[in-house]
Amino acid sequence: MLIGPDARREGVAFQLDLDPAEARVQGRGIQIEQVVLNLARNAIEAMQTTVADERRLLISTCVQKGWVIVRVEDTGPGVDTELVDTLFAPFVTSKPDGMGLGLSISRGIIETHGGTLSVSSSSKEGSVFQFSLPLHPRREG
């Protein structure tokens, strides 16, 4: 995955845990990939204040009840509670040099594909960004 070298360079232990079930979603793969990369890069940047040997990034997938669920989990400081409700709005950012568009665009891409994108966060456990996309129905024939 493209994020592996960035993670290693920043001292982040990177792990993939992919569901072995065959899962297809309908949509533009490059856009879904961009969402995963954006979430992973945000996680890596968020962990800069975390002790080096505690920096971990996990990207996982699972298939549940007609949905593919993708989770991007980090061990960073978590999302500021004051930002959680507005985090996906345009121009909202916690980064000193951020424009506040990445999460807004990411949510738009996921919603365009019929899915949802959300966050759960704790200052003790880091953040989990999760999106779900509907499975593409198999064609018999």
DRENTI-333215 format. One record per residue: residue in one letter; x, y, z of N, C-alpha, C in turn. Coordinates in nm, 3 decimals. Example, Ala and Ser with C-alpha at 12.3 -4.5 7.8 and 13.67 -1.06 7.14 Angstrom:
   mise     neast    nnorth       nup    caeast   canorth      caup     ceast    cnorth       cup
      a     1.319    -0.569     0.780     1.230    -0.450     0.780     1.320    -0.330     0.780
      s     1.285    -0.225     0.708     1.367    -0.106     0.714     1.290     0.003     0.787
END
This chain:
   mise     neast    nnorth       nup    caeast   canorth      caup     ceast    cnorth       cup
      m     0.085    -0.119     0.000     0.000     0.000     0.000     0.089     0.124     0.000
      l     0.042     0.227    -0.063     0.120     0.350    -0.079     0.159     0.417     0.052
      i     0.085     0.395     0.157     0.110     0.467     0.283     0.223     0.404     0.364
      g     0.258     0.281     0.336     0.361     0.210     0.412     0.492     0.286     0.426
      p     0.551     0.335     0.316     0.678     0.408     0.328     0.665     0.537     0.411
      d     0.553     0.608     0.397     0.531     0.729     0.477     0.525     0.695     0.625
      a     0.455     0.587     0.657     0.442     0.546     0.796     0.578     0.510     0.855
      r     0.655     0.430     0.783     0.787     0.390     0.833     0.878     0.512     0.852
      r     0.875     0.604     0.758     0.958     0.724     0.765     0.925     0.806     0.891
      e     0.799     0.804     0.933     0.755     0.880     1.050     0.758     0.796     1.178
      g     0.813     0.676     1.170     0.825     0.592     1.289     0.693     0.533     1.335
      v     0.603     0.507     1.242     0.471     0.453     1.274     0.467     0.306     1.233
      a     0.429     0.219     1.325     0.409     0.078     1.293     0.277     0.067     1.216
      f     0.285     0.015     1.095     0.170     0.009     1.005     0.126    -0.135     0.987
      q    -0.005    -0.158     0.998    -0.059    -0.293     0.982    -0.185    -0.289     0.898
      l    -0.198    -0.387     0.811    -0.321    -0.408     0.733    -0.388    -0.534     0.785
      d    -0.518    -0.529     0.803    -0.595    -0.645     0.843    -0.717    -0.650     0.751
      l    -0.702    -0.720     0.640    -0.804    -0.719     0.537    -0.889    -0.846     0.543
      d    -1.019    -0.828     0.536    -1.113    -0.940     0.536    -1.086    -1.023     0.410
      p    -1.072    -1.154     0.426    -1.044    -1.237     0.308    -1.165    -1.259     0.218
      a    -1.284    -1.223     0.265    -1.405    -1.241     0.185    -1.398    -1.155     0.059
      e    -1.444    -1.211    -0.050    -1.449    -1.134    -0.174    -1.557    -1.028    -0.161
      a    -1.517    -0.905    -0.179    -1.612    -0.795    -0.162    -1.592    -0.695    -0.275
      r    -1.699    -0.664    -0.341    -1.692    -0.565    -0.449    -1.790    -0.453    -0.419
      v    -1.743    -0.333    -0.442    -1.830    -0.217    -0.432    -1.834    -0.152    -0.570
      q    -1.941    -0.085    -0.598    -1.952    -0.016    -0.725    -1.905     0.127    -0.707
      g    -1.814     0.168    -0.791    -1.765     0.305    -0.781    -1.628     0.321    -0.841
      r    -1.571     0.435    -0.816    -1.439     0.468    -0.868    -1.333     0.431    -0.765
      g    -1.258     0.327    -0.797    -1.156     0.277    -0.706    -1.054     0.382    -0.665
      i    -1.015     0.467    -0.759    -0.914     0.569    -0.730    -0.967     0.668    -0.625
      q    -1.097     0.696    -0.627    -1.153     0.787    -0.528    -1.157     0.723    -0.389
      i    -1.193     0.596    -0.383    -1.195     0.526    -0.255    -1.052     0.517    -0.200
      e    -0.958     0.488    -0.289    -0.818     0.483    -0.248    -0.772     0.618    -0.193
      q    -0.817     0.726    -0.255    -0.780     0.860    -0.209    -0.834     0.886    -0.069
      v    -0.953     0.839    -0.040    -1.010     0.855     0.094    -0.924     0.781     0.196
      v    -0.888     0.656     0.166    -0.806     0.578     0.259    -0.672     0.648     0.281
      l    -0.609     0.694     0.173    -0.480     0.764     0.185    -0.493     0.891     0.268
      n    -0.599     0.967     0.248    -0.619     1.090     0.324    -0.635     1.059     0.472
      l    -0.716     0.959     0.505    -0.737     0.923     0.645    -0.607     0.872     0.707
      a    -0.531     0.793     0.633    -0.405     0.739     0.685    -0.302     0.850     0.704
      r    -0.292     0.941     0.609    -0.197     1.053     0.624    -0.234     1.141     0.742
      n    -0.363     1.167     0.758    -0.408     1.245     0.874    -0.368     1.175     1.004
      a    -0.384     1.043     1.008    -0.350     0.967     1.127    -0.201     0.977     1.157
      i    -0.119     0.963     1.054     0.026     0.972     1.072     0.065     1.110     1.124
      e     0.006     1.214     1.067     0.036     1.350     1.113    -0.010     1.370     1.258
      a    -0.124     1.313     1.292    -0.177     1.329     1.428    -0.088     1.263     1.532
      m    -0.015     1.161     1.493     0.068     1.087     1.589     0.205     1.149     1.611
      q     0.233     1.263     1.552     0.365     1.325     1.569     0.395     1.359     1.715
      t     0.292     1.382     1.794     0.314     1.414     1.936     0.310     1.289     2.025
      t     0.285     1.174     1.965     0.280     1.047     2.038     0.422     0.993     2.052
      v     0.453     0.933     2.164     0.583     0.869     2.186     0.609     0.773     2.071
      a     0.729     0.778     2.015     0.762     0.705     1.893     0.727     0.556     1.897
      d     0.757     0.488     2.006     0.731     0.344     2.009     0.584     0.310     2.035
      e     0.499     0.411     2.048     0.355     0.389     2.066     0.274     0.430     1.942
      r     0.340     0.468     1.834     0.271     0.510     1.713     0.231     0.388     1.631
      r     0.100     0.366     1.620     0.050     0.253     1.543    -0.067     0.297     1.455
      l    -0.066     0.246     1.334    -0.171     0.273     1.237    -0.222     0.138     1.188
      l    -0.352     0.116     1.199    -0.414    -0.006     1.152    -0.523     0.030     1.051
      i    -0.514    -0.030     0.935    -0.620    -0.017     0.835    -0.681    -0.156     0.821
      s    -0.811    -0.164     0.846    -0.877    -0.294     0.841    -1.006    -0.286     0.760
      t    -1.045    -0.403     0.709    -1.172    -0.413     0.636    -1.248    -0.533     0.687
      c    -1.379    -0.525     0.676    -1.463    -0.642     0.703    -1.591    -0.628     0.621
      v    -1.654    -0.740     0.599    -1.780    -0.743     0.526    -1.888    -0.783     0.625
      q    -1.992    -0.698     0.634    -2.102    -0.723     0.728    -2.235    -0.684     0.667
      k    -2.325    -0.778     0.660    -2.465    -0.753     0.622    -2.478    -0.661     0.500
      g    -2.408    -0.694     0.393    -2.421    -0.619     0.270    -2.337    -0.494     0.260
      w    -2.244    -0.476     0.352    -2.159    -0.358     0.352    -2.012    -0.397     0.365
      v    -1.926    -0.320     0.304    -1.783    -0.328     0.328    -1.750    -0.215     0.425
      i    -1.684    -0.249     0.534    -1.648    -0.149     0.635    -1.497    -0.136     0.638
      v    -1.450    -0.013     0.625    -1.307     0.017     0.628    -1.281     0.103     0.751
      r    -1.183     0.063     0.832    -1.147     0.137     0.954    -1.001     0.180     0.945
      v    -0.977     0.305     0.981    -0.841     0.358     0.992    -0.824     0.402     1.137
      e    -0.741     0.326     1.211    -0.725     0.348     1.354    -0.582     0.395     1.384
      d    -0.571     0.493     1.474    -0.438     0.539     1.514    -0.430     0.549     1.666
      t    -0.308     0.566     1.714    -0.284     0.580     1.858    -0.244     0.722     1.893
      g    -0.291     0.817     1.816    -0.260     0.958     1.840    -0.340     1.015     1.954
      p    -0.340     1.148     1.966    -0.405     1.215     2.078    -0.558     1.221     2.068
      g    -0.614     1.174     1.960    -0.759     1.182     1.943    -0.800     1.318     1.887
      v    -0.923     1.327     1.846    -0.978     1.450     1.790    -1.031     1.536     1.904
      d    -1.000     1.663     1.902    -1.049     1.757     2.002    -1.201     1.749     2.008
      t    -1.256     1.732     2.127    -1.401     1.716     2.142    -1.479     1.834     2.084
      e    -1.419     1.951     2.082    -1.487     2.068     2.025    -1.498     2.059     1.873
      l    -1.414     1.977     1.809    -1.416     1.965     1.664    -1.499     1.848     1.613
      v    -1.528     1.751     1.697    -1.591     1.628     1.650    -1.719     1.655     1.570
      d    -1.804     1.744     1.616    -1.932     1.768     1.548    -1.917     1.843     1.416
      t    -1.807     1.914     1.397    -1.789     1.993     1.274    -1.672     1.945     1.190
      l    -1.611     1.835     1.228    -1.487     1.790     1.166    -1.497     1.770     1.015
      f    -1.612     1.730     0.966    -1.628     1.701     0.824    -1.679     1.820     0.744
      a    -1.697     1.934     0.810    -1.741     2.055     0.740    -1.622     2.116     0.666
      p    -1.647     2.181     0.552    -1.537     2.245     0.480    -1.470     2.352     0.565
      f    -1.340     2.361     0.552    -1.254     2.463     0.616    -1.241     2.448     0.767
      v    -1.279     2.332     0.822    -1.257     2.304     0.964    -1.131     2.219     0.973
      t    -1.035     2.263     1.052    -0.910     2.189     1.065    -0.850     2.208     1.204
      s    -0.770     2.110     1.243    -0.694     2.123     1.367    -0.546     2.140     1.336
      k    -0.512     2.139     1.208    -0.372     2.149     1.166    -0.335     2.296     1.145
      p    -0.216     2.335     1.190    -0.174     2.474     1.172    -0.165     2.515     1.025
      d    -0.128     2.420     0.939    -0.114     2.451     0.796    -0.223     2.387     0.712
      g    -0.326     2.332     0.775    -0.431     2.263     0.702    -0.533     2.358     0.642
      m    -0.593     2.313     0.531    -0.698     2.393     0.466    -0.836     2.350     0.513
      g    -0.848     2.232     0.571    -0.977     2.187     0.619    -1.068     2.134     0.510
      l    -1.010     2.080     0.404    -1.091     2.027     0.294    -1.086     1.876     0.282
      g    -0.981     1.812     0.331    -0.961     1.669     0.311    -1.075     1.583     0.363
      l    -1.117     1.606     0.486    -1.225     1.524     0.542    -1.360     1.556     0.478
      s    -1.381     1.680     0.444    -1.504     1.719     0.376    -1.514     1.651     0.239
      i    -1.406     1.655     0.165    -1.402     1.589     0.033    -1.416     1.438     0.049
      s    -1.348     1.382     0.148    -1.356     1.238     0.172    -1.499     1.195     0.202
      r    -1.566     1.269     0.289    -1.705     1.235     0.320    -1.792     1.246     0.195
      g    -1.770     1.348     0.115    -1.846     1.363    -0.009    -1.827     1.246    -0.104
      i    -1.704     1.199    -0.116    -1.676     1.083    -0.202    -1.750     0.960    -0.151
      i    -1.740     0.935    -0.022    -1.805     0.816     0.035    -1.956     0.825     0.021
      e    -2.014     0.941     0.048    -2.159     0.957     0.035    -2.204     0.943    -0.110
      t    -2.124     0.991    -0.204    -2.156     0.976    -0.346    -2.161     0.829    -0.385
      h    -2.083     0.747    -0.316    -2.081     0.603    -0.342    -2.185     0.528    -0.257
      g    -2.273     0.601    -0.191    -2.381     0.539    -0.115    -2.344     0.497     0.026
      g    -2.231     0.548     0.076    -2.184     0.507     0.208    -2.187     0.618     0.310
      t    -2.123     0.591     0.424    -2.112     0.688     0.532    -1.969     0.690     0.583
      l    -1.927     0.803     0.637    -1.795     0.819     0.697    -1.815     0.885     0.833
      s    -1.752     0.826     0.936    -1.768     0.880     1.071    -1.637     0.867     1.147
      v    -1.635     0.927     1.267    -1.517     0.920     1.353    -1.560     0.893     1.496
      s    -1.478     0.816     1.564    -1.489     0.805     1.709    -1.349     0.830     1.762
      s    -1.341     0.896     1.875    -1.210     0.940     1.921    -1.205     0.945     2.073
      s    -1.085     0.920     2.123    -1.059     0.928     2.266    -0.916     0.973     2.286
      s    -0.894     1.062     2.380    -0.758     1.110     2.405    -0.669     0.998     2.459
      k    -0.729     0.891     2.508    -0.651     0.779     2.561    -0.628     0.669     2.458
      e    -0.711     0.663     2.355    -0.705     0.553     2.261    -0.682     0.597     2.117
      g    -0.673     0.724     2.088    -0.656     0.769     1.950    -0.788     0.788     1.879
      s    -0.783     0.777     1.748    -0.903     0.798     1.667    -0.929     0.679     1.577
      v    -1.056     0.660     1.546    -1.097     0.559     1.449    -1.188     0.629     1.349
      f    -1.143     0.636     1.225    -1.226     0.683     1.117    -1.276     0.560     1.046
      q    -1.406     0.556     1.021    -1.466     0.438     0.961    -1.559     0.480     0.850
      f    -1.548     0.409     0.737    -1.649     0.431     0.634    -1.703     0.297     0.588
      s    -1.826     0.303     0.543    -1.892     0.182     0.493    -1.945     0.211     0.353
      l    -1.938     0.108     0.270    -1.988     0.116     0.134    -2.073    -0.006     0.105
      p    -2.182     0.011     0.032    -2.267    -0.105     0.002    -2.196    -0.202    -0.093
      l    -2.215    -0.331    -0.066    -2.161    -0.432    -0.156    -2.229    -0.423    -0.291
      h    -2.154    -0.447    -0.395    -2.210    -0.453    -0.529    -2.273    -0.591    -0.545
      p    -2.398    -0.596    -0.586    -2.463    -0.728    -0.600    -2.393    -0.812    -0.707
      r    -2.379    -0.940    -0.677    -2.321    -1.034    -0.773    -2.421    -1.064    -0.881
      r    -2.371    -1.080    -1.000    -2.459    -1.120    -1.110    -2.443    -1.269    -1.133
      e    -2.554    -1.336    -1.137    -2.553    -1.479    -1.166    -2.558    -1.495    -1.317
      g    -2.490    -1.592    -1.366    -2.502    -1.610    -1.510    -2.393    -1.681    -1.564
END
